[in-house]
Amino acid sequence: MNIIKTLSALLRQNNMDAVLITDNVALAYVTGMSNIEGTVFITKDEKAFCFTDSRYIEAAQNIVPPRGFAVSTVEGNNYFKHISQMCKDLGVKALGFEDAYMTVQQYKRAEAVFDHLQLVDASGILQELRTHKSDFEVNSIKRAQKIAEEALDILLGEIKPGDTEKACKARLEYLMSVKGSEMPSFDTIFITGKKTSMPHGVSGDNIIEKGDFITIDFGATINGYKSDMTRTVAVGGVSDEMKKVYDTVLCAQLAAIEKAVVGTPLKDVDSAARDIIKNAGYGQYFGHGTGHGVGLEIHEAPTVSPRSSVNAANGQVITIEPGIYIPETFGVRIEDMLYFVDDNRVNLTNYPKNLIIL
């Protein structure tokens, strides 16, 4: 995909003359440079400019021009003032901006500098574009996922009662790093015992004990693109209730995966998992959505929840991660990533989902 041609066409379709991109993630997406700060300005007739500062200019001049951008610095980093003059020179009347990402302070500055223009929210255009992953993006996510799975496999062979959550978390992130991950996808969740009832519990000094569940939610990063997976494992053995809850979550996840086909409303994918959990008597213990998009951000469009308004579509990478969380007792979550391509569903997660007892 030629990002400049594609965005220019979308601008014309949405009656915008140009778009101003300031969010760091969106900048990485359009420029192909994962570590950059500055501003991108693209017009409806395929003129594209990338402005950055002295910290990034040398790298940007090597990476960004092949994508069709003119790259330069602006004195004093006064990007808005410079682009305002460009808009006058190019006859721009309607300028798109990222409503979902621009701060109030940034917007006030933009409103003052671009007072001769109509400012139009363009966040939806960029978000929709990012939901349809290119081969490069998907291959980056696949590589990140492979690293994550290899690291988890090593870690599970090492975990023993008496280990702390923080030590295991650090070991997992180290293993991913030495295997090539640029950074963890997000703050790794490694929690044990009663803390597993917290969907986003924070690792601490808690000690792993026999009879515990352990929830491990984590991912690696390649070319700025994230992977995301969750596995719940047990230590020593499980009670009948623990086994029942685990099996319920697994059935719910498999049902949602089966439902997830191109053209299906994503809210129906959510319902496939939610109904199984509800019918098993645990509906009150599943409060979050069944999944979300993954890419340059760990949570991006589309969402897989009762509020979802879009269908599964080619190019999307989404998670399927139902869970049951019983307060002060334990919790279970199982998470895979799916990719829709050529009207097919591909599971990017290859790690086993049968209950692992360490």
Residue frames relative to the residue before (quaternion, step in Angstrom):
aa qw qx qy qz dx dy dz
M 1.0000 0.0000 0.0000 0.0000 0.00 0.00 0.00
N 0.2827 -0.7171 0.6101 0.1834 3.56 -0.97 0.87
I 0.3634 -0.7893 0.4520 0.2013 3.55 -0.23 1.34
I 0.6513 0.5191 -0.3302 0.4442 3.61 0.99 -0.75
K 0.6578 0.4951 -0.3098 0.4755 3.60 0.90 -0.88
T 0.6710 0.5104 -0.3027 0.4447 3.56 0.91 -0.94
L 0.6861 0.4722 -0.2895 0.4717 3.58 0.87 -0.93
S 0.6290 0.5357 -0.3409 0.4485 3.59 0.98 -0.76
A 0.6444 0.5123 -0.3164 0.4713 3.57 0.99 -0.82
L 0.6584 0.5009 -0.3090 0.4692 3.59 0.98 -0.82
L 0.6082 0.5395 -0.3535 0.4626 3.58 1.07 -0.66
R 0.6588 0.5015 -0.3121 0.4659 3.59 0.91 -0.89
Q 0.6543 0.5215 -0.3103 0.4513 3.58 0.98 -0.85
N 0.7640 0.3571 -0.1790 0.5066 3.57 1.09 -0.72
N 0.5113 -0.7032 0.3863 0.3080 3.57 1.25 0.55
M 0.4722 0.6104 -0.4833 0.4133 3.56 0.95 0.96
D 0.4088 -0.7206 0.5105 0.2301 3.56 -1.07 0.77
A 0.7898 -0.0531 0.0696 0.6071 3.57 1.17 -0.62
V 0.2278 -0.7555 0.5924 0.1624 3.55 -1.30 0.21
L 0.2582 -0.7384 0.6113 0.1201 3.51 -1.16 0.83
I 0.0753 -0.8101 0.5814 0.0073 3.61 -0.63 1.11
T 0.0342 -0.8339 0.5492 -0.0419 3.57 -0.64 1.17
D 0.5703 0.6047 -0.3845 0.4015 3.60 1.15 -0.48
N 0.5320 -0.6735 0.4085 0.3106 3.59 -0.82 0.99
V 0.6533 0.5060 -0.3273 0.4583 3.60 0.99 -0.76
A 0.6600 0.4905 -0.3059 0.4798 3.58 0.95 -0.85
L 0.6056 0.5465 -0.3502 0.4604 3.58 1.08 -0.69
A 0.6516 0.5044 -0.3113 0.4734 3.57 0.95 -0.87
Y 0.6456 0.5422 -0.3198 0.4323 3.57 0.98 -0.84
V 0.7607 0.3947 -0.2303 0.4610 3.59 0.74 -0.96
T 0.7286 0.4328 -0.2499 0.4684 3.61 1.05 -0.68
G 0.3920 -0.7166 0.4835 0.3148 3.58 1.16 -0.58
M 0.6086 0.5184 -0.3490 0.4890 3.58 1.29 0.20
S 0.3288 -0.8113 0.4496 0.1777 3.57 -0.26 1.29
N 0.7622 0.2697 -0.1728 0.5626 3.62 1.13 -0.47
I 0.3795 0.7038 -0.5118 0.3141 3.55 -0.03 1.30
E 0.0907 -0.7447 0.6563 0.0803 3.53 -1.25 0.60
G 0.4300 0.6807 -0.5118 0.2998 3.54 -1.08 0.70
T 0.4885 -0.6295 0.5122 0.3205 3.55 -1.09 -0.79
V 0.1683 -0.7482 0.6327 0.1076 3.54 -1.16 0.73
F 0.0913 -0.7750 0.6251 0.0166 3.56 -1.05 0.87
I 0.0227 0.7988 -0.5964 0.0759 3.57 -0.64 1.20
T 0.2545 -0.7776 0.5595 0.1320 3.58 -0.92 0.94
K 0.6553 -0.5355 0.3739 0.3794 3.54 -1.29 0.36
D 0.7111 0.4035 -0.2622 0.5126 3.60 1.21 -0.34
E 0.6469 -0.6213 0.2775 0.3441 3.53 1.14 0.91
K 0.4127 0.6307 -0.5335 0.3837 3.55 1.04 0.75
A 0.0201 -0.8305 0.5544 -0.0497 3.59 -0.75 1.04
F 0.0348 -0.8054 0.5900 -0.0446 3.56 -0.85 1.06
C 0.1237 -0.7651 0.6293 0.0584 3.55 -1.08 0.84
F 0.0737 -0.7956 0.6013 0.0060 3.56 -0.71 1.13
T 0.0774 0.7870 -0.6071 0.0780 3.57 -0.82 1.00
D 0.4945 -0.6580 0.4657 0.3250 3.61 -1.22 -0.17
S 0.7843 -0.3930 0.2274 0.4227 3.53 -1.35 0.07
R 0.5890 0.5920 -0.3738 0.4037 3.60 1.14 -0.49
Y 0.8033 0.3015 -0.1118 0.5013 3.56 1.07 -0.79
I 0.4854 0.7315 -0.4180 0.2336 3.58 1.20 -0.43
E 0.6549 0.5189 -0.3434 0.4289 3.63 0.87 -0.82
A 0.6733 0.4740 -0.2959 0.4842 3.58 0.90 -0.90
A 0.6496 0.5300 -0.3233 0.4388 3.58 0.95 -0.87
Q 0.6624 0.5128 -0.3174 0.4444 3.60 0.95 -0.80
N 0.6616 0.4849 -0.3041 0.4844 3.58 1.22 -0.40
I 0.7631 0.4146 -0.1852 0.4599 3.57 1.02 -0.88
V 0.7670 0.4675 -0.2163 0.3826 3.56 0.77 -1.08
P 0.6285 0.5784 -0.3690 0.3665 3.69 0.82 -0.77
P 0.6184 0.5517 -0.3789 0.4119 3.68 0.93 -0.62
R 0.6468 0.5006 -0.3200 0.4782 3.59 1.23 -0.34
G 0.6519 -0.5625 0.2982 0.4118 3.58 1.29 0.10
F 0.5568 0.6175 -0.3847 0.4009 3.60 1.26 0.17
A 0.3348 -0.6428 0.6404 0.2540 3.51 -1.30 0.56
V 0.1557 -0.8168 0.5538 0.0431 3.59 -0.71 1.09
S 0.1916 0.7787 -0.5807 0.1402 3.58 -0.90 0.90
T 0.4271 -0.6391 0.5571 0.3142 3.53 -1.35 0.10
V 0.2605 -0.7281 0.6092 0.1759 3.53 -1.32 0.34
E 0.5215 -0.6613 0.4386 0.3137 3.58 -0.80 1.01
G 0.8349 0.1289 -0.1310 0.5188 3.54 -0.82 1.04
N 0.4384 -0.7130 0.4387 0.3270 3.59 1.29 0.22
N 0.3775 0.7329 -0.4820 0.2966 3.58 1.17 0.59
Y 0.0755 -0.8651 0.4954 0.0195 3.53 0.66 1.21
F 0.6685 0.5283 -0.3209 0.4136 3.58 0.81 -0.99
K 0.6556 0.5116 -0.3198 0.4541 3.59 0.90 -0.90
H 0.6559 0.5128 -0.3061 0.4617 3.57 0.96 -0.89
I 0.6930 0.4702 -0.2798 0.4696 3.59 0.89 -0.93
S 0.5749 0.5819 -0.3772 0.4344 3.58 1.11 -0.60
Q 0.6660 0.4824 -0.2989 0.4842 3.57 0.97 -0.84
M 0.6141 0.5410 -0.3410 0.4625 3.58 1.07 -0.73
C 0.6319 0.5366 -0.3326 0.4497 3.57 0.99 -0.82
K 0.6406 0.5117 -0.3221 0.4733 3.59 1.01 -0.78
D 0.6804 0.5011 -0.2877 0.4507 3.56 0.93 -0.94
L 0.7478 0.4023 -0.2060 0.4863 3.58 1.04 -0.80
G 0.4941 -0.6901 0.4142 0.3286 3.59 1.24 0.00
V 0.3123 0.7566 -0.5134 0.2576 3.58 1.13 0.59
K 0.1361 -0.8006 0.5816 0.0482 3.56 -0.89 1.00
A 0.7771 0.2054 -0.0977 0.5868 3.60 1.02 -0.87
L 0.0729 -0.8239 0.5617 -0.0203 3.57 -0.48 1.25
G 0.3116 -0.7551 0.5503 0.1729 3.56 -0.74 1.06
F 0.0110 -0.7776 0.6286 0.0042 3.58 -1.16 0.65
E 0.5381 -0.6496 0.4449 0.3010 3.57 -1.27 0.37
D 0.2476 -0.8077 0.5240 0.1087 3.54 0.06 1.31
A 0.6830 0.5160 -0.2914 0.4270 3.59 0.97 -0.86
Y 0.7829 0.3435 -0.1630 0.4924 3.60 1.16 -0.47
M 0.6124 0.5656 -0.3593 0.4195 3.59 1.11 -0.53
T 0.4237 -0.7000 0.5126 0.2601 3.57 -0.90 0.93
V 0.6542 -0.4842 0.3939 0.4271 3.56 -1.29 0.28
Q 0.6404 0.5315 -0.3216 0.4517 3.57 1.00 -0.84
Q 0.6589 0.4955 -0.3081 0.4749 3.58 0.93 -0.88
Y 0.6597 0.5190 -0.3180 0.4407 3.56 0.94 -0.88
K 0.6384 0.5219 -0.3309 0.4589 3.58 0.97 -0.80
R 0.6332 0.5163 -0.3242 0.4769 3.57 1.04 -0.77
A 0.6660 0.5035 -0.2993 0.4618 3.55 0.93 -0.96
E 0.6460 0.5367 -0.3196 0.4388 3.57 0.96 -0.89
A 0.6738 0.4902 -0.2953 0.4675 3.55 1.03 -0.79
V 0.7058 0.4636 -0.2642 0.4660 3.59 0.92 -0.91
F 0.7657 0.3265 -0.1702 0.5274 3.58 1.00 -0.84
D 0.1811 0.8374 -0.4999 0.1269 3.57 1.07 0.73
H 0.6478 0.5084 -0.3171 0.4705 3.60 1.24 -0.30
L 0.6829 0.4803 -0.2638 0.4831 3.59 1.32 -0.05
Q 0.4150 -0.6198 0.5860 0.3166 3.52 -1.38 0.24
L 0.2198 -0.7767 0.5794 0.1129 3.59 -0.68 1.13
V 0.0690 -0.8158 0.5732 -0.0338 3.57 -0.69 1.16
D 0.4642 -0.6796 0.4881 0.2905 3.60 -0.91 0.90
A 0.0765 -0.8114 0.5794 0.0070 3.57 -0.74 1.11
S 0.3260 0.7829 -0.4859 0.2115 3.61 1.24 0.16
G 0.6518 0.5465 -0.3212 0.4164 3.56 0.95 -0.89
I 0.6162 0.5539 -0.3428 0.4427 3.57 1.06 -0.76
L 0.7033 0.4669 -0.2651 0.4660 3.56 0.85 -1.01
Q 0.6458 0.5190 -0.3247 0.4562 3.59 0.97 -0.81
E 0.6592 0.4989 -0.3106 0.4692 3.58 0.93 -0.87
L 0.6385 0.5301 -0.3280 0.4514 3.59 0.95 -0.84
R 0.6980 0.4886 -0.2757 0.4450 3.58 0.93 -0.89
T 0.5750 0.5883 -0.3976 0.4065 3.61 1.15 -0.30
H 0.7023 0.4224 -0.2618 0.5098 3.60 1.16 -0.47
K 0.1995 -0.8474 0.4866 0.0736 3.53 0.02 1.35
S 0.4143 -0.6805 0.5529 0.2440 3.54 -1.15 0.78
D 0.6832 -0.4528 0.3568 0.4482 3.57 -1.29 0.16
F 0.6288 0.5400 -0.3347 0.4483 3.59 0.99 -0.81
E 0.6690 0.5022 -0.3042 0.4557 3.58 0.89 -0.91
V 0.6867 0.4816 -0.2875 0.4625 3.57 0.85 -0.96
N 0.6477 0.5115 -0.3268 0.4605 3.59 0.96 -0.78
S 0.6157 0.5280 -0.3421 0.4744 3.59 1.10 -0.66
I 0.6559 0.4985 -0.3079 0.4759 3.59 0.96 -0.86
K 0.6323 0.5328 -0.3302 0.4552 3.60 1.00 -0.79
R 0.6616 0.5014 -0.3058 0.4663 3.57 0.93 -0.88
A 0.6386 0.5189 -0.3190 0.4702 3.56 1.03 -0.82
Q 0.6589 0.5142 -0.3070 0.4551 3.57 0.96 -0.86
K 0.6311 0.5330 -0.3331 0.4547 3.58 0.99 -0.78
I 0.6360 0.5184 -0.3188 0.4744 3.57 1.00 -0.84
A 0.6566 0.5213 -0.3126 0.4464 3.58 0.89 -0.94
E 0.6817 0.4906 -0.2953 0.4555 3.58 0.87 -0.90
E 0.6424 0.5140 -0.3278 0.4644 3.59 0.98 -0.79
A 0.6529 0.5104 -0.3123 0.4643 3.58 0.99 -0.82
L 0.6470 0.5171 -0.3207 0.4594 3.59 0.95 -0.85
D 0.6296 0.5512 -0.3350 0.4331 3.56 0.95 -0.85
I 0.6590 0.4884 -0.3065 0.4830 3.58 0.97 -0.83
L 0.6662 0.5260 -0.3114 0.4272 3.56 0.86 -0.98
L 0.6726 0.5038 -0.3135 0.4421 3.60 0.86 -0.90
G 0.6367 0.5156 -0.3321 0.4674 3.57 1.17 -0.43
E 0.7052 0.4616 -0.2469 0.4782 3.57 1.27 -0.33
I 0.5719 0.6329 -0.3870 0.3502 3.61 1.07 -0.68
K 0.0631 0.7807 -0.6190 0.0575 3.55 -1.06 0.84
P 0.6316 -0.5117 0.4011 0.4224 3.60 -1.18 0.43
G 0.7084 0.4064 -0.3341 0.4706 3.54 -0.98 0.92
D 0.5553 0.5790 -0.3949 0.4478 3.58 1.24 -0.35
T 0.3772 -0.7146 0.5357 0.2450 3.57 -1.14 0.57
E 0.6391 -0.5185 0.4067 0.3967 3.53 -1.27 0.45
K 0.6852 0.5053 -0.2996 0.4305 3.58 0.79 -1.01
A 0.6508 0.5147 -0.3215 0.4563 3.58 0.98 -0.79
C 0.6697 0.4911 -0.2987 0.4702 3.59 0.96 -0.84
K 0.6160 0.5369 -0.3364 0.4682 3.57 1.04 -0.77
A 0.6736 0.4954 -0.2951 0.4624 3.58 0.86 -0.99
R 0.6432 0.5224 -0.3229 0.4574 3.58 0.98 -0.81
L 0.6515 0.5134 -0.3186 0.4588 3.60 0.93 -0.86
E 0.6773 0.4806 -0.2988 0.4702 3.59 0.88 -0.88
Y 0.6171 0.5322 -0.3397 0.4696 3.59 1.08 -0.68
L 0.6547 0.5189 -0.3128 0.4519 3.59 0.89 -0.92
M 0.6494 0.4995 -0.3232 0.4736 3.59 0.97 -0.79
S 0.6444 0.5377 -0.3227 0.4376 3.58 0.98 -0.84
V 0.7061 0.4541 -0.2884 0.4604 3.60 0.79 -0.92
K 0.6596 0.4880 -0.3114 0.4794 3.58 1.22 -0.36
G 0.7161 -0.4919 0.2350 0.4358 3.57 1.28 0.13
S 0.4648 0.6753 -0.4625 0.3377 3.62 1.19 0.01
E 0.4724 -0.6831 0.4856 0.2728 3.56 -0.98 0.89
M 0.7484 -0.1737 0.1547 0.6211 3.55 1.13 -0.77
P 0.5953 -0.5088 0.4306 0.4486 3.62 -1.18 0.17
S 0.5871 -0.5894 0.4191 0.3637 3.58 -1.09 0.65
F 0.7562 -0.0836 0.1184 0.6381 3.54 1.15 -0.77
D 0.6896 -0.4409 0.3392 0.4637 3.58 -1.26 -0.03
T 0.4185 -0.7536 0.4498 0.2337 3.56 -0.26 1.31
I 0.2487 -0.7389 0.6090 0.1458 3.55 -1.04 0.88
F 0.1453 0.7364 -0.6484 0.1271 3.57 -0.65 1.17
I 0.1671 0.7932 -0.5562 0.1829 3.55 -0.25 1.31
T 0.1802 -0.8049 0.5628 0.0537 3.54 -1.12 0.66
G 0.8069 0.3069 -0.2072 0.4601 3.55 -1.31 0.32
K 0.8393 -0.1376 0.1196 0.5121 3.54 -1.03 -0.82
K 0.5856 0.6029 -0.3737 0.3924 3.60 1.13 -0.56
T 0.5530 0.6143 -0.4049 0.3910 3.62 1.16 -0.36
S 0.5561 0.5922 -0.4038 0.4208 3.60 1.23 -0.12
M 0.6363 0.4828 -0.3270 0.5051 3.60 1.31 -0.12
P 0.4407 -0.7372 0.4366 0.2677 3.61 -0.39 1.18
H 0.7899 0.1597 -0.0837 0.5862 3.58 1.03 -0.78
G 0.0786 0.8236 -0.5508 0.1102 3.54 0.81 1.03
V 0.3774 -0.7309 0.5348 0.1935 3.56 -1.21 0.62
S 0.4963 -0.6664 0.4697 0.2982 3.57 -0.88 0.94
G 0.0028 -0.8005 0.5986 -0.0286 3.55 -1.05 0.84
D 0.7379 -0.3923 0.3100 0.4534 3.55 -1.18 -0.67
N 0.3405 0.7562 -0.4953 0.2586 3.59 1.26 0.19
I 0.3306 -0.7613 0.5346 0.1592 3.55 -1.00 0.90
I 0.4678 -0.6608 0.5164 0.2790 3.56 -1.02 0.85
E 0.0437 -0.8023 0.5951 -0.0160 3.55 -0.89 1.00
K 0.6098 -0.5360 0.4263 0.3988 3.56 -1.22 0.43
G 0.7538 0.3445 -0.2801 0.4845 3.55 -0.98 0.88
D 0.5514 0.6177 -0.3861 0.4067 3.58 1.30 -0.09
F 0.3215 -0.6063 0.6708 0.2811 3.44 -1.48 0.27
I 0.1368 -0.7385 0.6496 0.1179 3.57 -1.26 0.52
T 0.1633 -0.7619 0.6196 0.0941 3.58 -0.91 0.96
I 0.0347 -0.7884 0.6135 -0.0270 3.55 -0.82 1.08
D 0.0350 0.7827 -0.6126 0.1046 3.57 -0.43 1.31
F 0.2394 0.7931 -0.4973 0.2576 3.58 -0.37 1.22
G 0.0142 -0.7985 0.6010 0.0322 3.56 -1.30 0.01
A 0.3752 -0.6905 0.5736 0.2311 3.53 -1.37 0.30
T 0.3015 -0.7459 0.5691 0.1697 3.57 -1.34 0.17
I 0.0249 0.7644 -0.6432 0.0365 3.56 -0.98 0.96
N 0.8390 0.0039 -0.0593 0.5408 3.59 -0.83 1.05
G 0.6966 -0.4635 0.2575 0.4833 3.55 1.16 0.66
Y 0.6331 0.5469 -0.3254 0.4406 3.60 1.25 -0.26
K 0.3715 -0.7793 0.4849 0.1394 3.51 -0.94 1.08
S 0.1874 -0.6939 0.6657 0.2006 3.50 -1.38 0.29
D 0.1134 -0.7934 0.5971 0.0327 3.58 -1.23 0.44
M 0.1983 0.7661 -0.5947 0.1420 3.57 -0.77 1.00
T 0.1132 -0.7624 0.6300 0.0951 3.54 -1.28 0.43
R 0.0100 0.7550 -0.6556 -0.0104 3.51 -1.12 0.79
T 0.2044 -0.7375 0.6324 0.1196 3.53 -1.15 0.76
V 0.0295 -0.8003 0.5983 -0.0245 3.56 -0.71 1.10
A 0.3431 -0.7329 0.5523 0.2001 3.57 -1.27 0.39
V 0.3140 -0.7365 0.5731 0.1748 3.54 -1.26 0.52
G 0.8585 0.1105 -0.1024 0.4902 3.58 -0.66 1.12
G 0.7157 -0.3583 0.2680 0.5362 3.59 0.90 -0.88
V 0.2948 -0.7496 0.5662 0.1746 3.56 -1.31 0.17
S 0.4907 -0.6214 0.5207 0.3193 3.53 -1.28 0.46
D 0.6795 -0.4656 0.3593 0.4387 3.57 -1.28 0.18
E 0.6616 0.5008 -0.3208 0.4566 3.59 0.97 -0.82
M 0.6279 0.5288 -0.3420 0.4573 3.58 0.97 -0.77
K 0.6546 0.5036 -0.3102 0.4709 3.57 0.95 -0.86
K 0.6459 0.5220 -0.3235 0.4534 3.61 0.96 -0.83
V 0.6682 0.4902 -0.3060 0.4686 3.58 0.89 -0.90
Y 0.6437 0.5188 -0.3340 0.4527 3.59 0.89 -0.86
D 0.6810 0.4909 -0.2956 0.4559 3.58 0.85 -0.95
T 0.6234 0.5399 -0.3369 0.4544 3.59 1.07 -0.72
V 0.6657 0.4882 -0.3039 0.4756 3.57 0.91 -0.91
L 0.6479 0.5149 -0.3283 0.4553 3.59 0.94 -0.81
C 0.6461 0.5064 -0.3206 0.4726 3.59 0.95 -0.83
A 0.6434 0.5214 -0.3167 0.4626 3.57 0.99 -0.84
Q 0.6705 0.4963 -0.3066 0.4583 3.57 0.91 -0.86
L 0.6609 0.5033 -0.3091 0.4630 3.58 0.93 -0.87
A 0.6359 0.5279 -0.3256 0.4592 3.59 1.06 -0.75
A 0.6575 0.4996 -0.3089 0.4719 3.58 0.99 -0.83
I 0.6342 0.5207 -0.3313 0.4658 3.58 0.99 -0.80
E 0.6537 0.5152 -0.3088 0.4603 3.57 0.96 -0.86
K 0.6698 0.5013 -0.2873 0.4665 3.57 1.06 -0.77
A 0.6415 0.5679 -0.3155 0.4078 3.57 1.13 -0.67
V 0.2509 0.7299 -0.5912 0.2340 3.54 -0.08 1.35
V 0.6482 -0.5331 0.3700 0.3984 3.56 -1.15 0.61
G 0.7671 0.3233 -0.2704 0.4837 3.55 -0.86 1.04
T 0.6026 0.5619 -0.3604 0.4373 3.59 1.21 -0.34
P 0.4921 -0.6383 0.4888 0.3338 3.63 -0.90 0.81
L 0.4739 -0.6965 0.4559 0.2870 3.57 -0.82 0.93
K 0.5714 0.5633 -0.3961 0.4464 3.60 1.16 -0.36
D 0.6295 0.5141 -0.3376 0.4748 3.61 1.16 -0.52
V 0.5819 0.5457 -0.3662 0.4791 3.57 1.17 -0.55
D 0.6318 0.5206 -0.3137 0.4810 3.55 1.01 -0.85
S 0.6673 0.5192 -0.3051 0.4383 3.60 0.88 -0.92
A 0.5994 0.5819 -0.3604 0.4150 3.57 1.06 -0.74
A 0.6949 0.4321 -0.2632 0.5110 3.58 1.01 -0.80
R 0.6802 0.5248 -0.3012 0.4137 3.56 0.84 -1.01
D 0.6453 0.5385 -0.3279 0.4314 3.60 0.99 -0.81
I 0.6437 0.5158 -0.3308 0.4584 3.59 0.98 -0.78
I 0.6660 0.4931 -0.3024 0.4710 3.57 0.93 -0.87
K 0.6483 0.5131 -0.3130 0.4675 3.58 1.01 -0.82
N 0.6893 0.4906 -0.2855 0.4503 3.58 0.87 -0.91
A 0.6498 0.4930 -0.3163 0.4843 3.58 1.21 -0.43
G 0.5900 -0.6163 0.3464 0.3901 3.57 1.30 0.01
Y 0.6437 0.5415 -0.3133 0.4408 3.57 1.26 0.19
G 0.2625 0.8260 -0.4755 0.1510 3.59 1.24 0.28
Q 0.6692 0.5137 -0.3076 0.4401 3.58 1.00 -0.80
Y 0.6918 0.4812 -0.2692 0.4663 3.58 1.25 -0.32
F 0.6500 0.4249 -0.3299 0.5368 3.58 1.25 0.42
G 0.0023 0.8739 -0.4832 0.0524 3.53 0.02 1.30
H 0.7053 0.4634 -0.2814 0.4568 3.61 1.08 -0.53
G 0.6560 -0.5000 0.3807 0.4181 3.56 -1.28 0.13
T 0.5973 -0.5985 0.4097 0.3423 3.55 -1.25 0.47
G 0.8255 -0.1205 0.0789 0.5458 3.62 1.11 -0.39
H 0.1909 -0.7597 0.6149 0.0914 3.52 -1.41 -0.02
G 0.5877 -0.5560 0.4484 0.3801 3.53 -1.30 0.25
V 0.1579 -0.7649 0.6187 0.0856 3.55 -1.27 0.53
G 0.2345 0.7598 -0.5855 0.1579 3.58 -1.04 0.75
L 0.8048 -0.0621 0.0995 0.5818 3.57 -0.57 -1.14
E 0.7211 0.2664 -0.1957 0.6089 3.56 1.28 -0.40
I 0.5328 -0.6467 0.4405 0.3224 3.55 -1.09 0.67
H 0.7478 0.1651 -0.1407 0.6275 3.57 1.22 -0.44
E 0.2422 0.7449 -0.5945 0.1819 3.57 -0.56 1.15
A 0.6945 -0.4550 0.3312 0.4483 3.57 -1.28 0.12
P 0.6262 -0.1955 -0.7493 -0.0902 1.50 -2.18 1.30
T 0.4524 -0.6441 0.5273 0.3202 3.55 -1.29 0.19
V 0.2363 -0.7219 0.6306 0.1591 3.55 -1.27 0.52
S 0.3686 0.7113 -0.4898 0.3440 3.55 0.07 1.33
P 0.6875 -0.4582 0.3337 0.4539 3.61 -1.22 0.07
R 0.6874 0.4787 -0.2724 0.4734 3.59 1.22 -0.46
S 0.4139 0.7240 -0.4703 0.2887 3.60 1.23 -0.05
S 0.1709 -0.8118 0.5545 0.0653 3.57 -0.98 0.87
V 0.6711 0.4651 -0.2937 0.4970 3.60 1.29 0.12
N 0.4659 -0.6620 0.5168 0.2787 3.53 -1.34 0.30
A 0.5956 -0.5012 0.4670 0.4196 3.54 -1.29 0.28
A 0.0069 0.8199 -0.5685 0.0670 3.58 -0.83 1.00
N 0.6339 -0.5323 0.4014 0.3920 3.53 -1.19 0.55
G 0.7562 0.3622 -0.2922 0.4600 3.54 -1.02 0.90
Q 0.5906 0.5844 -0.3735 0.4124 3.60 1.17 -0.40
V 0.1069 -0.7130 0.6840 0.1116 3.53 -1.29 0.58
I 0.0421 0.8098 -0.5795 0.0821 3.57 -0.61 1.15
T 0.3881 -0.6741 0.5638 0.2778 3.53 -1.31 0.30
I 0.1525 -0.7140 0.6683 0.1428 3.52 -1.36 0.37
E 0.1754 0.8276 -0.4939 0.2010 3.58 -0.24 1.28
P 0.0366 0.8042 -0.5910 0.0525 3.61 0.45 1.11
G 0.0330 -0.8074 0.5889 0.0177 3.56 -1.22 0.39
I 0.1990 -0.7160 0.6495 0.1611 3.51 -1.38 0.25
Y 0.0337 -0.8111 0.5816 -0.0522 3.55 -0.76 1.12
I 0.0904 -0.8074 0.5829 0.0060 3.58 -0.31 1.27
P 0.4371 -0.7458 0.4257 0.2673 3.62 -0.33 1.22
E 0.8575 0.0963 -0.1194 0.4910 3.51 -1.11 0.93
T 0.6538 0.4802 -0.3247 0.4863 3.60 1.19 0.38
F 0.6309 -0.4654 0.3325 0.5242 3.60 0.43 -1.23
G 0.1769 -0.7658 0.6032 0.1353 3.54 -1.34 0.10
V 0.1766 -0.7582 0.6200 0.0970 3.53 -1.34 0.44
R 0.0918 0.7565 -0.6463 0.0399 3.57 -1.04 0.82
I 0.0722 -0.7624 0.6424 0.0278 3.56 -1.10 0.80
E 0.0048 -0.8369 0.5430 -0.0686 3.58 -0.69 1.11
D 0.0294 -0.7578 0.6518 -0.0065 3.53 -1.02 0.99
M 0.3374 -0.6905 0.5867 0.2555 3.56 -1.35 0.18
L 0.1647 -0.7773 0.6022 0.0776 3.56 -1.00 0.92
Y 0.1378 -0.7618 0.6284 0.0759 3.55 -1.20 0.66
F 0.2155 -0.7755 0.5835 0.1083 3.56 -0.87 1.01
V 0.1608 0.7819 -0.5805 0.1607 3.57 -0.68 1.13
D 0.8437 0.0376 -0.0651 0.5316 3.58 -0.96 0.92
D 0.6489 -0.5481 0.2838 0.4450 3.55 1.08 0.91
N 0.5972 0.5288 -0.3753 0.4721 3.58 1.21 0.45
R 0.3582 -0.6953 0.5812 0.2244 3.54 -1.32 0.42
V 0.0640 -0.7890 0.6110 0.0062 3.58 -0.80 1.06
N 0.2766 -0.7411 0.5860 0.1756 3.58 -0.82 0.99
L 0.2758 -0.7930 0.5272 0.1309 3.58 -0.57 1.18
T 0.6450 0.4958 -0.3071 0.4938 3.58 1.30 -0.18
N 0.1290 -0.8373 0.5308 0.0235 3.56 -0.60 1.14
Y 0.4917 0.6822 -0.4266 0.3331 3.58 1.26 -0.02
P 0.5816 -0.6173 0.3921 0.3563 3.64 -0.95 0.81
K 0.2553 -0.7724 0.5656 0.1355 3.54 -1.20 0.64
N 0.4352 0.6524 -0.4946 0.3748 3.59 1.21 0.11
L 0.5976 -0.5888 0.3946 0.3748 3.58 -1.08 0.68
I 0.1936 -0.7760 0.5949 0.0806 3.55 -0.66 1.17
I 0.1028 -0.7778 0.6188 0.0386 3.57 -0.84 1.02
L 0.2918 -0.7894 0.5215 0.1408 3.55 -0.49 1.20
